[in-house]
Amino acid sequence: MGRPRHFAGVESSEQLAFIDELQALGLSSTVNLPELVVVGDQSAGKSSVLQAITEVSFPVKDGTCTRFPIQISFRQSSAATEFPVKATIVPGGQSENDEALLARIRDFSVERVELTTDVIKEIMDQATECIFGTDQPGKRVSLSDATLRIERVGPDEMHWTIIDLPGLIRGDKKKKKEQVLNGANGDGPEDTSMRMNAAVASDLARRYLANDRNIVLVVIDDVDVERLRIFELMEEIPGLEERCIGVLNKCDRKQEGSDEWMVKLLRNDLPTVPHLDHGWFGLRSRVPNEAHITDAERDERESAEFMKKDWQEVAKDRTGIQALMKYVDKERRAQIQSSIPHIIAEIRQRLRECKSDLSRMGEVRDSPKAQRYFVLQFCHEMQRMAEATLRGQYQVVPSEDPRIRLRYEVHRRLDQFYMEIADHRHMQLPFSNYEQDLINLSSMSRDPREWDRAVQNGSGLYAEIHKEAKISEGRSLPGTVHPDVEEKIFRKQSSHWGGIASRFVDDVKDLVKSCHDVLIRIAIPNSKVRLEVSRIMAKTLEEWHKQADMALSDLLEDNQARPLMTRNPQLLAETTYADQSRGEILGKMSSQGSSTDADQNGDVKHNPKGNGDHPRFISTNLSQVLFVRARLESYYTIALYRFIDNVAMQVVERHILGPRCPMLTVSVETFARLDDEELGAIAGEDQSEARMRARLERLQSRYTEALEKWERLRVL
């Protein structure tokens, strides 16, 4: 069996060799490398097309379907090897968590001298047994994303990798419609199995089609848009039609009247089929009953088929395997030349990430000295980032996560706290406009005695002050209001502060914990070490919570228990102004001179004489109610801002963001007290970390070698 004869471009042979070397290094698992992917619905003849391209005898018998991805790699080597053919199995994204499958494929390796028909069948049979194991009753999934990799090396090979994917399962909308009309739900075992297999096949196709460096051959043998899953998939992936080359297989099996749509399709002029930028090519099927003839003889039969008059309207460069591979070879070289700069950039980025991850892991931690040095490193990194975050220097933290903007988020939440706690709608006894209240009181009646009765029998703040003044009347001098009245009213008015402040403090603590989570993941990438550090810090974190809550509790207790106290001159100024407003508004109806005396209750009488009015007066009790109300509004404003500042400074700044802040407590002082055993439990390496280190070192070596090969290629 010869080499894949259709890949014969020499202009980019060095670049082809370079891509092949990247494949040999195993970089295809982390770097998108250009490959030839063949995709299509079940029984569309994908394996037949692969056989025509590679001259590798894929199974093409009727009823045989590809049950897992098959990767054929042709690699050119300067020297011949004893076993140029080697087959392995690599688990996929879904199968990598299947422990039974991993156990079965662990030792799978087939090495042969030639890739004959019998050898490919042997490899396929062994791979099928390894991937699926013994058939189990009730097992419904018959497809897998584990990939069979077959590599053939030699001095005469052409560099390229070809992927044959399991066929996409066709939907039958007509059958489904009939089931619904007949009352069936289509959820029988066969339907469930088909859906599960269809999902596996579609996910595999999406993964390979998402690599925009791949050349995609879309193989069809029908244009029934209602049934072909590949057409649906092309609509799901944006821009996919720009990267696909269409292949109409089985052109020699035309039925009566079918040649017309085939000709239109090959001319890229069939409206019912998605338009492909690269157009369509027609092939003759490599039917199973031609297994005894050579590929050259099959090519001759294909040429004879397309010489018939039925295909005269189709351009000659759109029919036959030779035309297809000439076009693919041209696109392949163009794709490689345009992709290599991006591939090199991606390899360099991956190398930087590997070095960064290894740097964070530090040296191998197999001794107390190495473990202490490791702890010192992540504590220093944590302290550096924490200090920067608390000062708003976010550029120091190597992350774009918005949670690191702690100072910004705390201040934003403080503004929200202020707006919420200052909203009078939350008050049990809210303030109204004092001057407007006086105007309303003055205008409701010409008799001031009605004002006193209106306040006494009304509701709201004035009525509450009047009630409390009456209750405390026996404990104060006549004509005064007991200080307890102001305190009781203020306690009620500020009763909502506690709940709002508690929510604010809890939110700030959550912001700190969220920022802490981001920083500790950066400082300690290893999840096992983070878990142990979190365990050590749990008690400190609990104390942090308690101290913050206790500080807030003390503030709230002072607010409810301590006497009303302020030296703010605003209280005196605003109270004086309120008294003046009271006199001006309530006394402005006096038109001429007046005299004052006292009634039998000791209330001061204002006796203006004008326009025949009866004597007008303001009771001492009403005067004191208005006076207390004015003082309360002034004091409430002062106390509110004082409380907000105390919460911000004494609770948030001193306790939540202070020295016991969780981000700052991950420090050398915390871990210096641990003995060697405790330190080993935190900083010692387990098997998973050892495997991670080995993987990173292996990838770093591969990336470094890949870049060295690229530098040598640039010199040539």
N, C-alpha and C positions, 0 to 999 in steps of 0.2 A: 504494500500500500504506500503510495507516494505522498508527497507533501500537498497541502491545499493549493492547487495549481493556479487558482484565480487571483490570489494575492501575490502579485508580482511586481509591485511598484518599487523602484530602487531610489527614487529621489529622496525619500525620507527614511531610508533603511536604518540610519543611526538613531533617529528618533523612535522608530518602531522598536529597535533593540532596547532603547532606554526605557520605554513603557513596559516592555517585556521584563526587564530587570526589576522594575518596581513591582510588577506582579509577582516575580519570584521572591522578592523580599517580603511579600505578604502585606503590602500597603493598601491593597484594595479594600480591606476591612475598615480602614480609617480615612482613606483619601479616595475621592471619586476618580477612577481611572477609566479611560474610554474603552468600551467593549461593544461588541455586536450582539444585540439582544433580539431574539426571535419571539414574537408574541402573537397570539391569535386564539380563536375559540377551539374547543375540542374537535378533533377529527378534521381540522382545516388543512392538515398536511404539513405542520411545522417541522416534524422530524424528517420528512421527505425533503424539504427545502434545506435543512441542515446537512443532509447527506449529499445533496448536490453541491453545496458550498465547500464542504470539508473532505468529501470522499470517505468520511467515517460512517460506517453502517449503523446508523441509529435504528432502533426497532420501528418498523413501519407497517407491521401486519395490521389487518383489519381488526378493530376492537382494542388495539393496544394504545394506551395513553401514557404520557409522561406524568408520573406521580410526584416528582420533585424536580427542582432545578438541576440541570446538567450543565456544567461549565467545562468546555473544551479549551485548553490552552496549548498553543503551539509556540515553542520557545527554541530559539536558535542558540546552539552552543558550539564552541570551537572544537570540542573533542567529543567523540562518540562515547556513550555510556553503556554499561552492560545491560541495564534495563531502562530503555528510553521511555517506557510507558509506566506511569504511576497514577493510581487512583486513591483518593482520600475523601472523607465526608466531613463537612463543616456545618455545625448546627446554625440555625437561623434565629431571628429575634424571638419567635414563639417556641421553637424546639429547644433553645438553650436552657430552658427551665425544666425540661423533661429529663429527670434523673435516670429513668430506665433507658431512654434513647441514648443519653450520654454514655451510659455504661456499655451499651451495645456497639457504639461506633468508636469507642476509645482506641481499640486495637485494629480498626479496619484499615488495611493498607494492601493494595494489590499492585504488584510490579510484574510487568511482562516485557517481552522483547519486541513484539509487534502489536499493533492495534487492529487485529483482524475482526471479521464478523463474529467469530466464535468468542474472541476475547471481549469484545464490547458487550456481547450477550452475557458472558460470565460475570463481568463487572456489574452490569445492570441487575442481574439476579441477586448477587451477593449484597449489593447496596440496598435493594428493596427489602431483603430479609433483615438487614441490620437496622434500617430506618423504621420499619413497621413491626418487626418482630413477628411472633406467632399470632396469626389471626385470632382475635378474641370475639366471643359472641357479643353482639350488641355494639361492637365498635363501629362507629359511623364515619369517622374521618379517614379518608383513604388518600389524602394529599398531605404533603409535608413541606415546610420551608427549609429543611436541611438540604444542603447543596452537595451533589456529587461532583467532585473536581477530578477531571481526567487531564493529565498533562503529558504531552509528548515532546521530547527534546531531541535535537540532533543538528548537525551542521547544515542540513538542507531544508530545515523548517523555515517558515515565514512567521514573523512575530505577530500574534494576534490572539484575542480571547473571544470566544463565542458562547453565548448563554442560550440554552433551550429551556423555556419556562413551561410549567404545566398549562394545559389548555384552559382558557376561560370557559366556564360552564354557561351554555346558552340558556337564556330564559325563553319560556314558551308562554307568551301572554295570552294566546288563544286558548291554550289548555287551562290556564289559571282562570280565565274568564268563565269557561264552561264549568269549572269546579265551583266557582262562586254562585253561578246561576242554578246549579244543582244542589246547593246547600252545603257543599263540602268546604272545610276550612283549609285543606291542603297542608295539614300539620301531621301527617302520618310519618312513620319512621323513614321512608324513602325521601319525603320532602325535606325533613329535618337534616338528613345526611347530605342531601344536595345543597342545602343552604350553607351548611358548615364547610363543605368542600369548595363551594363557590367563593366563600369569604376568604379562605386560605389562598386560592388561586388569584383573586383580585388583589389581596394585600401584597402578594409577591410581585405581581405585575406593576403595581404602583411604586414599589420600592425601586425597581430597576428603571422604570420610566421616569422617575423623579430625577435621575442623574442626567442632566442636560448635556453631558459629554458622550453619552452613548448614541450609537447609531441603531435605530429601531426598525426592524423589518416587521411590518404588519401583514400577516398571512391570512388570507380569506379564501374560501371557495364558494361563497354565496354572498349576496348583497341584501339579504332580508334584514333590514334595519330593525325590525321588531324583535328579532331573535339574537342577533350577534352582540355578545357582551362587549367585544372589543370596541364597537362603535360607541356604546354607552360610556366606556372608560375614557375614550378619547374626548368626550364632551366634559368629563369630570376634571381632567387635568388641563389647566390653561396652557395654551401654546404648544401642546403636544403635536398637533398636526404639522407644525413647522419642522419637527425633527424626525418625522416618520417617512419611511420609504415603503410604499404599498406593493404587495406581492399577491397577484391573483394566481392561485395554484389550481392544478387539475384542469387546465384549459383544454386538454385533449378529451375531456369527458363531457363535452357540450351535449345538452339535450336539445330536442327540436325547439327552435325559437329562442334558445338561450344565448346564441352567439351574438345577437344584437346588443344586449346589455354588456356582454364581456368586451366587445369592441369599444363601446362608449366609455366603459370604465378605464380601459387601457389608454384611451385618449384623454383621460381625466375630465370627462364630460358627462358624468352620470349624477344628476341633481340629488338623487336619494342617498348618495354616499358622501361622507365627509370629505371635503377637498383637502388633499395633501400637497404641500408645497413641492415635494420631490416627485409627485406623480405616482403612477402604478406601472408595474412590470408583470408580464405574463410568463408562466412556467408550465411545462408539461410535467405531470406527476411521475415520480419514480415509484411505479407500482410494485407491490410485493412480488408479483409473478415474473418480474424482470431481474430478480436477484442473481440469476446465473450469468448475466451479461455485464460488460464493463461499463464504467462511467463514460468512456469515449463513445461506446455504442449508444448509450442513452442520449448523449449529446447529439448524435447524428439523427436519432429518431425525433428529438425535439426540434432540430433545424428543419427536418422534413415536415413536421406538423405546422410550423409557422410559415412555411412556404406556400401553404394552401391558400386559395383565393379568399377563404373566409376571413383571413387576417390581412388582406391587402391594404385596408384603411388604417392599419396600425403601423406606426414607425418601427423600422427594424431594430432600432436601438432601444426598444421597449419590450422585446420578446427574447426569451431564452436566458439560460443561466450565465452565458458569457457576457451578455449585455448588462444583466443585473450586477454581476461582480465587477465589471469594469466601472460602473457607476458607484458601487459601494466602495471600491478601492480608492476612487478619486475623493469621495466624501470622507473616507477614513483618513487619508493623508491630510486633507484640509482641517479636519477636526483635531487631529493630533497637533498640528502646527499651531493652531489657535489655542489649544488647551494647555500646552506645556507651560507657558508663563504662569498661568493660574495654578497649575498643579505644583510648580516649584514654590510659588508664594504660599500655597496651602501647606506644603511640607514644612516650610520654614516656620509657619505659624504653629503647626503641630509640635515641631521641635522645641519652640519657645515654651509652649504649654507643658511639655514633658519636663523640661529643665526646671520650670517654675514649680511643678508638682513635686519633683524630687528634692528641690531646694527646701520646700516646706516640710517634707518628710524628714529632712536632715540625714545625718549619718546613721548607719545601722545601730540600733539601740539594744545592744546585747550586754551592757555593763552598767552599773550604777552611775559611773562617770558620764557615759554617753546619754543616759536617761536624764540626769540632772541638767546637762547641757541642752538637751531637747526642750525640757520644761522652761529653762531660762530663755530660750529663743521664743517660744510661743507666748510666754508672759510679757516679754519685751515688746513683741509685735502687738499684743492685745492692749498694753498700756499706751503705746504710741497711737494706735487708732482711736482708743477711747478718749484720750486727751484731745485729739483733733476734732472728734465728733462733738464733744462737750463745748468746744470753743467755736464750733461752726466752720472749721477748716476741712470741709468735706473732700477736697481734692486730694488729701493725704490718704484717704481710704480707697484701695483699688477695687471699687465696686460702683455700679450704676444703680444699685438697688435704692429706691427712694426712702427706704426705712432708715438709712444711715443719716439722713438730715434731721437728726434728733432735735437740735436747738430750734430749728425752724418749725418743726412739728409741735414742740412744746409751747412755743410762743403763739402759734396759730390756735392751739387748744386753749391757751390762757385768754386770748381775745374772746373766744367763744364762751368761756367760763364767765368773763366779765359781762358780756351781753346778756347771758342767761340769768345771772344772779341779780343784775340791776334792773331786770324787767319787772315793773310793778305788778304785772298780771299774776306773778307768783306769790304776791304778798297776801296774807290773811286779812290785813286791814290796810289797804292801799291808800296813798295820799291822792287827794284831788287838788285842783288849783285853789290856793288859799284866797287870793284876791277875788276870784270869781265867786267863791263860797260866801265871802262877806257881802258882795254885791247882791247875790241871790237872797241872802238873809235880810238885807236892808230893804229890798224891794217887795218882799213877800207880805209885809204889813207895816202900817205906820206906828203900830204899838210895839215897842221893844220887848214888852213882856211876852209877846207871841214868839219872839226869837228864842227865848229860853225854853218855852214849851216845845218848839219845833225841834230843838237840839235834843231835849230830854226824851221826847217820844219818837225820835227818828231812828235811823240805823246807820251803820258804818262807823268810821273812826271817831267822829264827834260824839255820837251816842255812847260809844264804848268808853271814851274818856270821862264823860259825864257819869256813867254808871260806876266806874271804878272810883271816881272822886267821892261819890256818895257813900260807897262802901268804906272808904278810908277816912270819912269825914270826922269821926270821933278821935282820930289819932293825929290831927294837925290843928294848928291855930285857926281861929275863924278868919275867913277870907283867903285862905291858902289851900293848896292841893298837896297832899302828902307825896313825898318823893317816890313811894312805892308805885304810884299811879303811872309815872313815866316809865319805870322799869318794867311793869307788867305789860304795858302796851308795846314797848320796844321788843320784849321777848316774843310776843305774838307776831309782830311785824317781821322779825328776823328768823322765825322758826324754819323757813324754807332754805336758809343758808346751808344747813348741815347736809341735806340730801344732794344739793347741787355741788357742794364742795367735795363730797365723797366720790361722786361720779367723776369729777374732774381729776382728783388724785388717782383714782383707779385707772383712768385713761392715760394719764402721764406714766404711771408704772407700766402699763401695757406697751406704750411707745418705747420705754427704756428696754423692756424685755425683747421687743421685736428688733431693736437696734443691736442689742447684745447678741441675739441669735445670728444676725448677719456677720458681725465682727468675729465671733468665736468660730464660725464656719471658715472664715478667711484665715484666721490665725491657726486653727487646728483642723485641717481638712479631714483627718482620720476620724471616722464616726465613733470608733471604739474609744479613742482617747477623749473625745468630746463627752461621751457618756460618763466616763470615769471622772472627768473634771466636773461635770454637772453634779455627780453624786457627792464629790467633796464639797462643792460650793452650795449644796442644798440648804445646810444649816445657816450659812451666811445670808442666803437669799431670804430665808424665813425671817431672820432678824431684821433684814432690810424692810420687809413688809411691815413687821410689827412696829418698828420705830417710826416709819412714815405715818401709819395709822394712828399711833399714839400721839404724835405731834399734832395731827389734825384734831384728834379728840380733845387735846388740851386747849386748842384754840376755840373749839365749839363750847367747851365747858366754861371757859372764861367769858365767852359771849353771853352765856345764859346765867352765870352765877355771880360774876363780878359786878360791882356798882358801875353805873354809867359814869364815865370819866373822860374828859378831854380838856386840853389846854389850847385847842385850836381857836384862834380869834374869830373864825368864821361863825361860830355858834353865837357869840354876843352880837356881832354885826347883823346877822340875819334875824335874830330875835328882836332887836331894836327896830329894824325896818318893818317887821311884821306888826309890832305894836303901833308904829306910826300909821301903817296901812289900815289897821283896825280903827284907829281914831278918825282918820280922814274919811273912810268909807261909811262907817256906821254913824259918825257924828255930822256928816255933811248936810243932813236935813235940818239941823238947827239953824234958824235964820237970824236970830238976835241973841242978845246976852242971856245967860242962864245962871242959875244958882244951884248949889248942890246941898243936899242934906242926906240924912240916913233914915231908912225906914226901920220898922220894929225888928226886922231880921238882920239889921246891920248892913243891908245892901246900899250901895251908893246910888243916889238919885241924881240924874241930870234933868233939870227942869227948864228946858227951853220954852219960851213963850212966843208963839208966833202963829198967826193965822187961826187963832182960836183952838189950837191943838191942845189935847190933854197932856199932862206931864209925861215926858219920855225919859226912860232910864235903861241902863245896861246893868244887869245883876252882876254881883261879884263872881258868882259861880260861873256865869257864861264867860266873863272876862278871863277867868282862870282856865276854862276849857280851851278857849281860843289861844291863850298864851302857851299852854302845854302842847297843843297841836303844832304851833309854830316851832317851838323848841325841838319837838320830836322829829320834824322833817329835817331840820338843820343837823341835829345830832345823827339821825339815821344815815344821811349822806356821808358824814365824816366817818362814822363807824363802818359803813359799807366799804369805802375805799381802804380804810385801815385793815379790815378783814381780808380783802382781796390781796393786798400787799403782804400781809402776814402769811397767807396760804402760799403765795408765790415764793416768798423768801425763806420762811421758817420751815415749810413742809417740802416744797419742790426743790429749792436750791440747796438747803442745808441737809435734807435727809434723802430725798429721791435721787438727786443728782450730786450728792455730796460724796465724801470719802468711801461710804459703804455702797455706792452705786455698783450693781453687779458687774458692769464692764471694768471697773477699776479694781475690783476685788480679785480678779484673776491676775495675781501678782506673785513675785518671787517670795515675798513675806509669807504668803499663804501656804506655799508648797515647801518652804525651807524647813518646816517643822516635821515633815514626813520622814519616816525611816525608809531603809532600802526596799523592804518588802512592799510597803504602801506605794512607794515611788514606782516600783516595777509593775504593780497592778495598773498604774496610770500610763506610764510612758513606755513600758515594754512592748515589743512587737509580737503580735500573734500571727497565725498562719495566713490569714487573709491579707494582712498588711505586707507580709513577706512576699506573697504572690503579687500584690499590687506593685511593690517595689521592683520585683523581677520583670513584671509586664512593662512598667515605665522604662526601665533600663533597656529592655529589649526593643521597645519602640524607639527610644532615643538612638540606639545603635543603628536601627534600620533607617531612620530619618537622616542621620549623619552620613551613613553609607550612600543613601540615595542622592544627597547633595554632593558628595564627593564624585559620584558617577556623573552627575550633571556638569560639574566643573571640568571633568575630563572630556565630556562630549563637547563642551563649548570651545575647548582648545583645538579639537579636531577640525 
